[in-house]
């Protein structure tokens, strides 16, 4: 794995994709006169032109979805990476189904001889999914820990502050009340 600092000099349109637990944002950018297309970032981070990030890549200068693991925004210190908790939860659900499906298969399938084979195959399928998501959650945990360590070293220029600009604009003279 490699950390690479990049500034998005020119940004191609960003498009969110996915629904439910696992969402992604796809975009393209130009940096140092080199274009990178179809960069996929986990979640829905804010992507802007002129933004500087430190990205964690598996392969140097490869921004494809297979190599890009996550990034830290140098301006505000926000992280963009997979959530280890979500992936671990999906693994637990798959593990539950791999254990419970053979127990319930006899109610669904009429003949007991074929029920054993079908229950075994589906239990193996769910167990395989569970192992894959356990691996992905462990990898996401290591990526997030690495990005948090990087964030501690870079000293972001802005602090995490929600609604700071909005609260400064709100004044009692305009009829709005200050937030608590």
C-alpha positions in Angstrom: 0.0 0.0 0.0 1.1 3.5 -0.8 0.1 7.0 0.3 -0.1 9.5 -2.5 -0.8 13.2 -2.2 -2.9 14.7 -5.1 -4.6 17.9 -5.9 -7.7 17.7 -8.1 -6.8 20.5 -10.6 -9.7 19.8 -12.9 -12.7 17.8 -11.8 -15.0 15.8 -14.0 -18.6 15.4 -12.7 -19.2 13.3 -9.6 -22.1 10.8 -9.6 -23.4 9.0 -6.5 -24.3 5.4 -7.0 -25.7 2.5 -4.9 -28.4 2.5 -2.4 -28.8 1.1 1.1 -25.7 0.2 3.2 -23.0 0.4 0.6 -23.0 3.7 -1.4 -20.2 5.0 -3.6 -19.4 8.2 -5.5 -17.7 8.0 -8.9 -15.9 10.9 -10.5 -12.8 11.7 -12.7 -10.1 14.3 -12.2 -6.9 15.7 -13.8 -3.8 16.2 -11.8 -0.3 17.0 -13.1 -1.6 16.8 -16.7 -2.7 13.2 -16.2 -6.4 12.3 -16.3 -7.9 9.6 -14.1 -11.4 8.4 -15.0 -13.9 6.3 -13.1 -12.4 6.9 -9.6 -14.8 5.3 -7.1 -14.8 6.6 -3.5 -16.8 4.7 -0.8 -19.6 6.7 0.7 -20.7 10.2 -0.3 -17.8 12.5 0.4 -17.6 16.1 -0.8 -15.4 16.2 -3.9 -14.4 19.7 -5.2 -12.0 21.2 -7.7 -8.8 22.3 -6.2 -9.2 19.9 -3.3 -6.0 18.2 -2.0 -6.2 14.6 -0.7 -3.8 12.0 0.6 -5.0 8.7 -1.0 -4.2 5.2 0.1 -3.6 3.1 -3.1 -2.6 -0.5 -3.4 -0.9 0.1 -6.8 1.1 3.3 -7.3 -0.7 5.9 -9.6 -3.6 3.5 -10.1 -6.9 5.2 -9.1 -9.2 2.4 -10.3 -11.7 0.9 -7.9 -9.5 -2.1 -7.3 -6.5 -0.1 -6.1 -8.1 2.9 -4.4 -8.8 2.2 -0.7 -9.6 5.6 0.7 -8.4 9.1 1.2 -8.1 12.0 3.7 -9.1 15.5 2.7 -6.1 17.8 3.6 -8.3 20.9 4.1 -10.8 19.6 6.7 -9.4 16.1 7.7 -12.5 14.2 6.6 -12.1 10.5 5.7 -13.5 8.7 2.7 -13.3 4.9 3.2 -15.4 1.8 3.7 -17.1 1.3 7.0 -15.7 -1.7 8.9 -18.8 -1.9 11.0 -21.2 -2.1 8.0 -19.1 -4.8 6.4 -18.8 -6.8 9.6 -22.6 -6.5 10.1 -23.1 -7.9 6.6 -20.7 -10.8 7.4 -22.7 -11.6 10.5 -26.0 -11.7 8.6 -24.5 -14.1 6.1 -23.1 -16.2 8.9 -26.6 -16.3 10.5 -28.2 -17.5 7.2 -25.5 -20.1 6.6 -26.3 -21.6 10.0 -30.1 -21.2 10.0 -30.8 -22.2 6.4 -30.1 -25.9 6.9 -32.3 -25.9 9.9 -35.2 -24.4 8.0 -34.6 -26.2 4.6 -36.7 -29.3 5.6 -39.8 -27.1 5.8 -39.3 -25.8 2.3 -38.2 -28.9 0.3 -40.6 -31.9 0.2 -38.2 -34.8 -0.2 -35.6 -35.3 2.6 -32.9 -36.7 0.3 -32.7 -33.6 -1.8 -33.1 -31.3 1.2 -29.8 -32.3 2.6 -27.9 -31.5 -0.6 -29.8 -28.2 -1.2 -29.3 -27.1 2.4 -25.6 -27.9 2.3 -25.0 -26.0 -0.9 -26.9 -22.9 0.2 -25.1 -23.0 3.6 -21.7 -23.2 1.8 -22.8 -20.3 -0.4 -23.7 -18.1 2.6 -20.6 -19.2 4.5 -18.5 -18.1 1.5 -20.2 -14.7 1.5 -19.6 -14.4 5.3 -15.9 -15.2 4.9 -15.5 -12.6 2.1 -17.2 -9.9 4.2 -15.1 -10.8 7.3 -12.0 -10.3 5.1 -13.3 -7.0 3.7 -14.2 -5.7 7.2 -10.7 -6.5 8.5 -9.2 -4.8 5.5 -11.5 -1.7 5.9 -10.5 -1.5 9.6 -6.8 -1.4 8.7 -7.4 1.2 6.0 -9.4 3.4 8.3 -6.8 3.1 11.1 -4.1 4.1 8.6 -6.1 7.1 7.3 -6.8 8.3 10.9 -3.1 8.1 11.6 -2.4 10.2 8.5 -5.0 12.7 9.5 -3.3 13.2 12.9 0.0 14.1 11.1 -1.3 16.5 8.5 -2.9 19.1 10.8 -6.0 20.1 8.7 -6.5 23.8 8.0 -10.2 23.7 8.9 -11.7 22.1 12.0 -14.8 19.9 12.0 -17.5 22.5 12.6 -21.0 22.0 11.4 -23.1 25.1 10.5 -20.4 27.6 11.4 -21.1 29.9 8.5 -24.9 29.7 8.9 -24.7 30.6 12.6 -22.5 33.6 11.9 -25.1 34.9 9.3 -28.0 34.4 11.6 -28.6 37.6 13.6 -31.5 38.5 16.0 -32.2 41.6 14.0 -33.3 39.7 11.0 -36.0 37.8 12.9 -34.1 34.5 13.3 -33.2 33.2 16.6 -29.6 31.9 17.4 -29.2 28.2 17.6 -28.8 26.6 21.0 
